């Protein structure tokens, strides 16, 4: 029987400079860290040689038994894991990863093919990879079992970048029988799970270029975004997937809290809103879904733009099922004062199934001017191959305009 080797570092500060494979952590068991700072000073952990894991290389399980900090570790060549390369990872306390790089490979901070537990309060900031996963690269499991990645409450991903895919996180699953399950769980109302300022298509070390992206999904991945009551999963950077390469993936929003989305997310897989609220910002949208299901009691929240797009905020390439007890919440743009009519496509699919129209509530401050000048209506519009839920506003005519309309056929 293979025995796990445990290496413990007592609380304190340990600085490891110019880490090499032979002199650093090259293990086949588990490395236990407590209050440890591993800092390669911006240099390559493996000098100029190809090698995985700037701070830790471990093909078994890495366990963090206490808080730790990884700063400015670098791997060069086609190497993975700027700070950590591990078979699997268990964090029992918050770990911070700042400024780590995989200059020719993937996983600017961490690379793994196994189960990963990211502890509450962990942070990933300013990490970069030349290929996939600016902060985390969760490549497909080679095994035949489902693998799980849990990101707990209060975790933040800020300013990470990848030259190819996954500005913050790249996640892939090997097969339908052995998918990757990625859980984002927000359970602390004072500390959301948050993504902001992350880019895909940005060269490692560059400060410009690329497009915003939080998570890129490839293959067989089950995304679960859970928020407890009064809690938030905030994704200012959109999701991304390829049509044809992720149709067996899925996204579920669970819990009574809120999922906030920014940018245009491309989700080429089924999406279900099973509880709580999904909030789309002014310029946000979700497109490409093969199916959208919104359950009873769930809420779709919209900040609407001044100039509506021809495409719906939720735009599916397949059917949409919207429970009649679901709720629509709307915040409106500043009124220009000249509008006669205005309409916004909220949800659209090849078909739109509703037993009845859902209820609509309006942000009081933003709706006051609109309501004083006209009225709103929610309706279903059907066109060739599409069915949409549309919010329309019509200005109330002045007494003179109404008189003209009543007495002259041409208005």
C-alpha positions as CSV (number, residue, x, y, z in Angstrom):
1,X,0.0,0.0,0.0
2,X,1.3,3.4,-0.9
3,X,1.7,5.7,2.1
4,X,1.0,9.4,2.0
5,X,4.0,11.5,2.9
6,X,3.1,14.6,4.9
7,X,5.4,17.6,5.1
8,X,4.4,20.2,7.8
9,X,5.6,23.7,8.1
10,X,4.7,25.3,11.4
11,X,3.0,28.8,11.4
12,X,5.4,31.5,10.5
13,X,6.9,32.9,7.3
14,X,9.1,30.8,5.1
15,X,10.6,32.4,2.0
16,X,11.8,30.2,-0.8
17,X,13.9,31.9,-3.4
18,X,14.8,30.6,-6.9
19,X,12.9,27.4,-6.3
20,X,14.1,24.4,-8.5
21,X,12.6,21.0,-8.9
22,X,15.3,19.3,-6.9
23,X,15.5,21.7,-4.1
24,X,11.9,22.7,-3.8
25,X,8.7,20.7,-3.5
26,X,8.8,17.8,-5.9
27,X,6.7,15.2,-4.1
28,X,4.6,12.1,-4.7
29,X,2.5,12.6,-1.5
30,X,1.0,15.7,0.2
31,X,2.6,19.0,1.2
32,X,1.1,20.7,4.2
33,X,1.6,24.4,4.5
34,X,0.6,26.8,7.3
35,X,1.1,30.6,7.0
36,X,3.8,30.2,4.4
37,X,4.9,32.8,1.9
38,X,6.5,31.3,-1.2
39,X,8.0,34.1,-3.3
40,X,10.2,33.5,-6.4
41,X,10.8,37.2,-6.7
42,X,9.4,37.4,-10.2
43,X,12.1,35.0,-11.5
44,X,11.6,31.5,-12.9
45,X,11.1,28.8,-10.3
46,X,12.9,26.5,-12.7
47,X,15.5,28.9,-14.0
48,X,15.2,28.8,-17.8
49,X,14.2,25.2,-18.0
50,X,10.9,23.6,-18.8
51,X,9.2,22.4,-15.7
52,X,5.8,22.4,-14.0
53,X,4.9,24.0,-10.7
54,X,6.8,27.2,-9.8
55,X,6.2,26.8,-6.1
56,X,5.0,23.2,-5.8
57,X,5.1,20.2,-8.1
58,X,3.1,17.3,-6.8
59,X,1.4,14.6,-8.8
60,X,-0.5,13.5,-5.8
61,X,-2.7,15.7,-3.4
62,X,-1.6,19.0,-2.0
63,X,-3.2,20.0,1.2
64,X,-3.0,23.5,2.7
65,X,-3.6,23.1,6.4
66,X,-3.3,26.9,7.0
67,X,-3.2,30.2,5.2
68,X,-0.5,30.7,2.6
69,X,0.6,33.2,0.0
70,X,2.1,32.6,-3.4
71,X,3.6,35.7,-5.1
72,X,5.4,36.2,-8.4
73,X,6.3,32.6,-9.2
74,X,7.1,31.9,-12.8
75,X,7.5,28.8,-15.0
76,X,8.9,29.0,-18.5
77,X,8.7,26.9,-21.6
78,X,5.6,24.8,-22.2
79,X,5.1,24.4,-18.4
80,X,2.0,24.4,-16.3
81,X,1.1,25.9,-13.0
82,X,2.9,29.2,-12.3
83,X,2.6,28.6,-8.6
84,X,1.2,25.1,-8.1
85,X,0.9,22.0,-10.2
86,X,-1.0,19.3,-8.4
87,X,-2.9,16.1,-9.0
88,X,-5.6,17.4,-6.6
89,X,-5.8,20.3,-4.1
90,X,-7.5,20.7,-0.7
91,X,-7.4,24.1,0.9
92,X,-8.4,24.1,4.6
93,X,-7.8,27.9,4.9
94,X,-7.6,30.8,2.5
95,X,-4.7,31.0,0.1
96,X,-3.7,34.0,-2.0
97,X,-2.1,33.8,-5.4
98,X,-0.7,37.1,-6.8
99,X,1.3,37.8,-9.9
100,X,2.2,34.2,-10.8
101,X,2.9,33.3,-14.4
102,X,3.0,30.3,-16.7
103,X,4.8,32.1,-19.5
104,X,4.5,29.3,-22.1
105,X,1.7,27.1,-20.7
106,X,-1.5,27.0,-18.7
107,X,-2.6,27.8,-15.1
108,X,-1.0,31.1,-14.2
109,X,-1.6,30.3,-10.5
110,X,-2.7,26.7,-10.3
111,X,-3.0,23.7,-12.7
112,X,-4.8,20.5,-11.8
113,X,-6.6,17.5,-13.4
114,X,-8.1,16.3,-10.1
115,X,-10.5,17.4,-7.4
116,X,-9.9,21.0,-6.2
117,X,-11.2,22.7,-3.0
118,X,-10.7,26.4,-3.0
119,X,-11.3,27.7,0.6
120,X,-13.5,30.6,1.5
121,X,-11.7,34.0,1.2
122,X,-9.0,32.8,-1.2
123,X,-7.9,35.4,-3.8
124,X,-6.4,35.2,-7.3
125,X,-5.0,38.5,-8.5
126,X,-2.9,39.5,-11.4
127,X,-1.9,36.0,-12.5
128,X,-1.3,35.2,-16.2
129,X,-0.9,32.2,-18.5
130,X,0.3,32.1,-22.1
131,X,-2.3,29.5,-23.0
132,X,-5.4,28.6,-20.8
133,X,-6.5,29.6,-17.4
134,X,-5.1,32.9,-16.2
135,X,-5.6,31.9,-12.6
136,X,-6.9,28.3,-12.6
137,X,-6.5,25.7,-15.4
138,X,-8.7,22.7,-14.6
139,X,-7.9,20.4,-17.5
140,X,-10.0,17.3,-18.2
141,X,-9.6,14.3,-15.9
142,X,-8.0,11.3,-17.5
143,X,-9.9,9.0,-15.3
144,X,-13.3,7.4,-15.5
145,X,-14.9,9.2,-12.5
146,X,-16.6,12.6,-12.0
147,X,-14.3,15.2,-10.5
148,X,-15.4,18.2,-8.5
149,X,-14.1,21.7,-8.1
150,X,-15.5,23.8,-5.3
151,X,-15.0,27.5,-5.0
152,X,-16.3,28.7,-1.6
153,X,-17.7,32.1,-0.4
154,X,-15.6,35.2,-0.5
155,X,-13.2,34.0,-3.2
156,X,-12.1,36.7,-5.6
157,X,-10.6,36.6,-9.1
158,X,-9.3,40.0,-10.2
159,X,-7.1,41.1,-13.1
160,X,-6.1,37.6,-14.3
161,X,-5.4,36.9,-18.0
162,X,-4.9,34.1,-20.4
163,X,-3.4,34.2,-23.9
164,X,-6.0,31.8,-25.2
165,X,-9.0,30.8,-23.1
166,X,-10.2,31.3,-19.5
167,X,-9.3,34.8,-18.4
168,X,-9.7,33.6,-14.8
169,X,-10.7,29.9,-15.0
170,X,-10.4,27.4,-17.8
171,X,-12.4,24.2,-17.1
172,X,-12.9,21.1,-19.2
173,X,-14.5,17.7,-18.7
174,X,-13.4,14.5,-20.4
175,X,-16.7,12.7,-21.0
176,X,-20.3,12.6,-20.1
177,X,-19.6,9.7,-17.8
178,X,-16.7,11.5,-16.2
179,X,-17.5,15.2,-16.3
180,X,-16.1,18.1,-14.3
181,X,-18.5,19.7,-11.8
182,X,-17.6,23.3,-11.0
183,X,-19.4,24.7,-7.9
184,X,-19.3,28.4,-7.1
185,X,-20.9,28.8,-3.6
186,X,-21.7,32.2,-2.1
187,X,-22.7,31.6,1.5
188,X,-21.5,34.9,3.2
189,X,-23.6,38.0,2.6
190,X,-20.6,40.2,3.3
191,X,-18.2,38.5,0.9
192,X,-19.4,37.6,-2.6
193,X,-17.7,35.2,-4.9
194,X,-16.5,37.7,-7.5
195,X,-14.9,38.0,-10.9
196,X,-13.7,41.3,-12.3
197,X,-11.1,42.6,-14.8
198,X,-10.2,39.2,-16.2
199,X,-9.3,38.8,-19.9
200,X,-8.8,36.0,-22.4
201,X,-6.7,36.6,-25.5
202,X,-4.3,38.7,-23.6
203,X,-0.6,37.9,-23.8
204,X,1.1,37.0,-20.5
205,X,2.7,40.1,-19.1
206,X,0.6,42.5,-21.2
207,X,-1.6,45.2,-19.7
208,X,-3.8,45.6,-22.7
209,X,-5.6,43.5,-25.4
210,X,-8.0,40.6,-25.2
211,X,-11.7,40.5,-24.2
212,X,-13.3,40.2,-20.8
213,X,-13.8,36.6,-19.6
214,X,-14.4,35.0,-16.3
215,X,-14.7,31.2,-17.0
216,X,-14.3,29.3,-20.3
217,X,-16.1,26.0,-20.5
218,X,-14.9,23.2,-22.8
219,X,-16.2,19.6,-23.1
220,X,-18.3,18.0,-20.4
221,X,-18.7,20.5,-17.6
222,X,-21.5,21.0,-15.1
223,X,-21.5,24.6,-13.7
224,X,-23.5,25.2,-10.5
225,X,-23.7,28.7,-9.3
226,X,-25.3,28.8,-5.8
227,X,-26.1,31.8,-3.7
228,X,-27.7,31.6,-0.3
229,X,-30.3,34.3,0.7
230,X,-28.8,37.8,0.6
231,X,-25.6,36.4,-1.0
232,X,-24.1,37.2,-4.3
233,X,-22.1,35.5,-7.1
234,X,-20.8,38.5,-9.1
235,X,-19.4,37.9,-12.6
236,X,-18.6,41.2,-14.2
237,X,-16.7,39.3,-16.8
238,X,-18.8,37.1,-19.1
239,X,-18.8,33.3,-19.5
240,X,-17.5,31.8,-22.8
241,X,-17.9,28.5,-24.6
242,X,-17.5,27.2,-28.2
243,X,-20.5,26.0,-30.1
244,X,-20.2,22.3,-30.8
245,X,-17.6,21.8,-28.1
246,X,-19.7,22.3,-25.0
247,X,-23.2,21.2,-25.8
248,X,-23.1,18.5,-23.2
249,X,-22.2,21.0,-20.5
250,X,-24.8,22.8,-18.4
251,X,-25.3,25.8,-16.0
252,X,-27.6,25.7,-13.0
253,X,-28.4,28.7,-10.8
254,X,-29.5,27.5,-7.4
255,X,-30.2,29.1,-4.0
256,X,-32.3,32.1,-3.1
257,X,-29.5,34.6,-3.6
258,X,-28.3,36.5,-6.7
259,X,-26.1,35.7,-9.7
260,X,-25.0,39.0,-11.4
261,X,-23.7,38.8,-14.9
262,X,-21.9,41.4,-17.0
263,X,-20.9,41.4,-20.7
264,X,-22.2,39.0,-23.3
265,X,-21.9,35.4,-22.1
266,X,-21.9,32.7,-24.7
267,X,-23.4,29.6,-23.2
268,X,-23.8,26.9,-25.8
269,X,-25.5,24.5,-23.4
270,X,-28.7,24.2,-21.4
271,X,-29.2,26.8,-18.7
272,X,-31.7,26.6,-15.8
273,X,-32.6,29.2,-13.2
274,X,-33.9,27.1,-10.4
275,X,-34.2,29.7,-7.6
276,X,-33.3,33.2,-6.6
277,X,-32.3,36.0,-9.0
278,X,-30.2,36.3,-12.1
279,X,-29.4,39.9,-12.8
280,X,-28.2,41.2,-16.2
281,X,-26.4,44.5,-16.3
282,X,-27.2,47.2,-18.8
283,X,-24.8,45.8,-21.5
284,X,-25.1,42.2,-20.4
285,X,-26.8,39.3,-22.1
286,X,-26.7,35.5,-22.3
287,X,-26.7,33.9,-25.8
288,X,-26.4,30.6,-27.6
289,X,-28.2,28.5,-25.0
290,X,-29.5,25.2,-26.3
291,X,-32.3,25.5,-23.8
292,X,-33.4,27.9,-21.0
293,X,-35.7,26.9,-18.1
294,X,-36.8,29.4,-15.5
295,X,-38.5,27.7,-12.5
296,X,-41.4,28.8,-10.3
297,X,-40.5,31.6,-8.0
298,X,-37.2,32.4,-9.8
299,X,-36.5,36.0,-10.9
300,X,-34.9,37.5,-14.0
301,X,-33.7,41.0,-13.3
302,X,-32.8,43.4,-16.1
303,X,-31.0,46.8,-16.3
304,X,-32.3,48.0,-19.7
305,X,-30.2,50.1,-22.1
306,X,-31.3,53.4,-23.7
307,X,-30.9,51.9,-27.2
308,X,-32.3,48.3,-27.2
309,X,-30.5,45.6,-29.2
310,X,-32.3,43.6,-31.8
311,X,-31.2,40.6,-29.9
312,X,-32.9,39.6,-26.6
313,X,-31.1,39.9,-23.3
314,X,-31.6,36.1,-22.9
315,X,-31.3,34.7,-26.4
316,X,-31.6,30.9,-26.8
317,X,-31.0,28.9,-29.9
318,X,-33.5,26.3,-28.5
319,X,-36.7,26.3,-26.5
320,X,-37.5,28.5,-23.5
321,X,-39.7,27.5,-20.6
322,X,-40.8,30.3,-18.3
323,X,-42.9,29.4,-15.3
324,X,-45.9,31.8,-15.0
325,X,-45.0,32.4,-11.3
326,X,-41.5,33.5,-12.2
327,X,-40.9,37.3,-11.8
328,X,-39.4,39.9,-14.1
329,X,-37.7,42.9,-12.4
330,X,-36.7,45.9,-14.5
331,X,-34.5,49.0,-14.0
332,X,-34.9,51.6,-16.8
333,X,-32.5,54.0,-18.4
334,X,-32.8,57.7,-18.0
335,X,-35.6,59.0,-20.2
336,X,-34.5,61.3,-23.0
337,X,-37.9,63.0,-23.1
338,X,-38.6,62.5,-26.8
339,X,-39.5,58.8,-27.0
340,X,-42.9,57.9,-28.5
341,X,-42.6,54.2,-28.3
342,X,-39.9,51.9,-27.0
343,X,-39.5,48.1,-26.7
344,X,-37.0,45.7,-25.2
345,X,-36.7,42.0,-26.0
346,X,-36.1,40.3,-22.6
347,X,-36.2,36.6,-23.4
348,X,-36.2,34.8,-26.8
349,X,-36.0,31.2,-28.1
350,X,-37.2,29.0,-30.9
351,X,-40.3,28.5,-28.8
352,X,-41.5,30.2,-25.6
353,X,-43.6,28.1,-23.3
354,X,-45.6,30.0,-20.6
355,X,-49.0,29.2,-19.0
356,X,-49.4,32.9,-18.5
357,X,-47.3,36.1,-18.6
358,X,-45.1,36.5,-15.6
359,X,-45.5,39.5,-13.2
360,X,-43.3,42.6,-13.7
361,X,-42.0,44.9,-11.1
362,X,-40.1,48.2,-11.8
363,X,-37.3,50.0,-10.0
364,X,-39.3,52.9,-8.6
365,X,-36.7,55.7,-9.1
366,X,-35.8,54.8,-12.7
367,X,-39.4,54.1,-13.7
368,X,-41.0,57.3,-12.4
369,X,-40.5,59.4,-15.5
370,X,-41.5,56.7,-17.8
371,X,-44.7,55.9,-16.0
372,X,-45.6,59.6,-15.8
373,X,-45.4,59.9,-19.5
374,X,-46.8,56.6,-20.7
375,X,-47.6,53.0,-19.9
376,X,-45.9,49.6,-20.1
377,X,-47.1,46.3,-21.4
378,X,-45.6,42.8,-21.4
379,X,-46.4,40.6,-24.4
380,X,-45.3,37.6,-26.4
381,X,-44.2,38.3,-30.0
382,X,-43.8,35.5,-32.6
383,X,-41.8,35.8,-35.7
384,X,-40.3,33.3,-38.2
385,X,-38.6,30.6,-36.1
386,X,-38.5,32.8,-32.9
387,X,-40.8,33.7,-30.0
388,X,-39.9,36.5,-27.6
389,X,-41.1,38.1,-24.4
390,X,-41.1,41.8,-25.0
391,X,-41.5,44.8,-22.7
392,X,-43.1,47.7,-24.6
393,X,-43.7,51.3,-23.6
394,X,-46.1,53.7,-25.3
395,X,-46.4,57.4,-24.6
396,X,-49.8,58.7,-23.5
397,X,-50.9,61.2,-26.1
398,X,-51.6,64.8,-25.0
399,X,-55.3,65.9,-25.2
400,X,-54.6,67.7,-28.4
401,X,-52.8,64.7,-30.0
402,X,-55.7,62.5,-28.9
403,X,-58.2,64.9,-30.5
404,X,-56.3,64.9,-33.8
405,X,-56.2,61.2,-33.7
406,X,-59.9,60.9,-33.1
407,X,-60.9,63.4,-35.8
408,X,-58.3,62.9,-38.6
409,X,-57.6,59.5,-40.1
410,X,-54.0,60.4,-40.9
411,X,-53.4,61.6,-37.3
